[in-house]
Amino acid sequence: MTTDLAVEAHGLVKTFGDVRALDGVDLVVPRGTVVGLLGPNGSGKTTTVRILATLLQATAGTAKVNGFDVKTQADDVRRSIGLTGQY
């Protein structure tokens, strides 16, 4: 699947019990760009990346990676990305 966007997320929400880790995150990353996701501890960076990598499901909102829906096309998303941790 071809698209001009590497990442497209709209209204991402993630709750863990009473904790709202993400509250309506919107993110658009054009294909061929390098993006840094910056913020203080607890701001939802890791949660956002985990949703985009299909390691977590969003409570609400939509996201596509390389044109594939992270919820309904998770296998295609995983085949199209590489992810490594900090350490």
C-alpha positions as CSV (number, residue, x, y, z in Angstrom):
1,M,0.0,0.0,0.0
2,T,1.4,3.4,-0.9
3,T,0.7,6.7,0.9
4,D,2.4,10.0,1.3
5,L,2.2,9.6,5.1
6,A,4.3,7.3,7.2
7,V,2.1,8.0,10.3
8,E,-1.3,9.4,10.7
9,A,-3.0,9.5,14.1
10,H,-6.2,11.3,15.1
11,G,-7.6,11.6,18.6
12,L,-5.6,8.9,20.2
13,V,-6.8,8.2,23.8
14,K,-5.4,5.6,26.1
15,T,-6.6,5.0,29.6
16,F,-5.2,2.6,32.2
17,G,-8.0,2.4,34.8
18,D,-8.6,5.9,36.0
19,V,-5.3,7.2,34.5
20,R,-5.7,8.9,31.1
21,A,-2.2,8.4,29.6
22,L,-3.2,9.9,26.2
23,D,-5.9,12.5,25.7
24,G,-6.6,13.1,22.0
25,V,-3.1,12.9,20.4
26,D,-3.0,14.0,16.7
27,L,0.2,13.2,14.8
28,V,1.0,13.4,11.1
29,V,4.4,12.3,9.8
30,P,5.1,12.6,6.1
31,R,6.9,9.7,4.4
32,G,10.7,10.2,4.2
33,T,11.1,12.5,7.2
34,V,12.7,12.0,10.6
35,V,10.7,12.9,13.7
36,G,11.6,13.2,17.3
37,L,8.9,12.7,19.9
38,L,9.8,14.9,22.8
39,G,8.2,15.6,26.2
40,P,8.6,15.3,29.9
41,N,8.3,12.0,31.8
42,G,4.7,10.8,31.8
43,S,3.6,12.8,28.8
44,G,2.6,9.7,26.7
45,K,5.6,9.3,24.3
46,T,6.1,5.6,25.0
47,T,2.4,4.9,25.0
48,T,2.0,6.7,21.6
49,V,4.8,4.7,20.1
50,R,3.5,1.4,21.6
51,I,0.1,2.1,20.0
52,L,1.7,2.9,16.6
53,A,3.8,-0.3,16.8
54,T,0.6,-2.3,17.6
55,L,2.0,-3.3,21.1
56,L,-1.0,-1.6,22.7
57,Q,-4.5,-0.8,21.5
58,A,-5.8,2.7,21.8
59,T,-8.9,3.2,23.9
60,A,-10.2,5.7,21.3
61,G,-9.0,7.4,18.1
62,T,-7.5,6.1,14.9
63,A,-4.0,5.5,13.6
64,K,-2.4,4.4,10.4
65,V,1.3,3.5,9.8
66,N,2.4,3.3,6.2
67,G,-1.3,3.3,5.2
68,F,-2.2,0.4,7.4
69,D,-4.7,0.7,10.2
70,V,-3.0,-0.2,13.5
71,K,-6.1,-1.9,14.8
72,T,-7.4,-3.9,11.9
73,Q,-4.1,-4.4,9.9
74,A,-1.6,-5.0,12.7
75,D,0.3,-7.7,10.9
76,D,0.8,-5.4,7.9
77,V,2.0,-2.6,10.2
78,R,4.5,-4.9,11.9
79,R,5.8,-6.1,8.6
80,S,6.4,-2.5,7.4
81,I,8.3,-1.1,10.4
82,G,11.3,-1.7,12.6
83,L,11.3,-0.8,16.3
84,T,14.0,-0.9,18.9
85,G,14.0,0.2,22.5
86,Q,16.3,2.8,24.1
87,Y,18.7,0.3,25.6
